[in-house]
Amino acid sequence: MARVSFTGNLKRHVACPPATVSATTVREALDAVFATNAPLRSYVLDEQGRLRRHVNIYVNERMIGDRVTQSDAVRDTDEIFVLQALSGG
């Protein structure tokens, strides 16, 4: 099963412990996490289901290419990292 982890700065806003999920795409993995943690969805996805501008997702060490539907493939041995970008001076 794939492991989904979230950065510490996102955890300041909403509880999001690491999760182990069964999924074949990044979107399936996210949906599995959101099924048990609905408030997290609005921090990661916008109203159309696209990744928010300030969020990046990596599968292992590779940033996903499909920010719209999150269709990038996931294997059982993969680690998915959800990062909320920081900005400022």
C-alpha positions as CSV (number, residue, x, y, z in Angstrom):
1,M,0.0,0.0,0.0
2,A,1.2,3.5,-0.8
3,R,2.1,5.9,2.0
4,V,0.8,9.5,1.9
5,S,2.7,12.1,4.0
6,F,2.1,15.8,4.6
7,T,4.5,18.6,5.4
8,G,4.6,20.2,8.9
9,N,3.4,23.6,7.7
10,L,0.2,22.0,6.4
11,K,-0.2,20.1,9.7
12,R,-0.4,23.5,11.5
13,H,-3.7,24.2,9.8
14,V,-5.4,20.8,9.8
15,A,-4.6,17.4,11.3
16,C,-3.1,15.2,8.6
17,P,-1.1,12.3,9.9
18,P,0.6,10.0,7.4
19,A,-1.8,7.4,5.9
20,T,-1.3,4.1,4.1
21,V,-3.8,3.7,1.2
22,S,-4.6,1.3,-1.6
23,A,-4.5,3.3,-4.9
24,T,-3.4,3.2,-8.5
25,T,-3.3,6.9,-9.1
26,V,-2.4,10.0,-7.0
27,R,-6.1,11.0,-7.1
28,E,-7.3,7.7,-5.7
29,A,-4.7,8.0,-2.9
30,L,-5.9,11.5,-2.1
31,D,-9.6,10.5,-2.2
32,A,-8.8,7.6,0.3
33,V,-7.2,10.1,2.7
34,F,-10.0,12.6,2.2
35,A,-12.6,9.9,3.0
36,T,-11.3,9.8,6.5
37,N,-10.2,13.5,6.7
38,A,-12.6,15.6,4.8
39,P,-11.3,19.0,6.1
40,L,-7.9,18.3,4.5
41,R,-9.4,18.3,1.0
42,S,-9.9,22.1,0.8
43,Y,-6.3,22.7,1.8
44,V,-5.0,20.5,-1.1
45,L,-7.6,20.8,-3.9
46,D,-9.6,23.8,-5.1
47,E,-13.3,23.8,-5.9
48,Q,-12.8,22.1,-9.3
49,G,-10.7,19.3,-7.8
50,R,-7.4,20.7,-9.1
51,L,-4.3,21.0,-7.0
52,R,-4.1,24.4,-5.3
53,R,-1.5,26.7,-6.8
54,H,0.6,26.6,-3.6
55,V,0.6,22.7,-3.3
56,N,3.0,20.3,-4.9
57,I,2.8,16.5,-4.8
58,Y,5.7,14.2,-5.3
59,V,5.6,10.4,-5.9
60,N,8.9,9.3,-4.4
61,E,11.3,12.0,-5.7
62,R,9.3,12.9,-8.9
63,M,6.8,15.8,-8.9
64,I,3.5,14.8,-10.5
65,G,2.8,16.0,-14.0
66,D,-1.0,16.1,-13.8
67,R,-2.1,18.9,-11.5
68,V,-5.7,18.9,-12.9
69,T,-6.9,15.3,-12.3
70,Q,-3.9,13.8,-10.5
71,S,-3.8,10.8,-12.8
72,D,-0.1,10.0,-12.2
73,A,0.4,6.3,-11.4
74,V,1.0,5.0,-7.9
75,R,2.4,1.6,-6.9
76,D,2.1,-0.1,-3.6
77,T,5.7,0.7,-2.7
78,D,5.5,4.4,-3.5
79,E,5.6,7.3,-1.1
80,I,3.4,10.3,-1.9
81,F,4.5,13.6,-0.4
82,V,2.0,16.5,-0.2
83,L,3.9,19.8,0.2
84,Q,2.4,23.2,0.8
85,A,4.7,25.8,-0.7
86,L,5.9,28.7,1.5
87,S,6.3,32.3,0.3
88,G,7.4,35.5,1.7
89,G,10.5,37.4,2.4
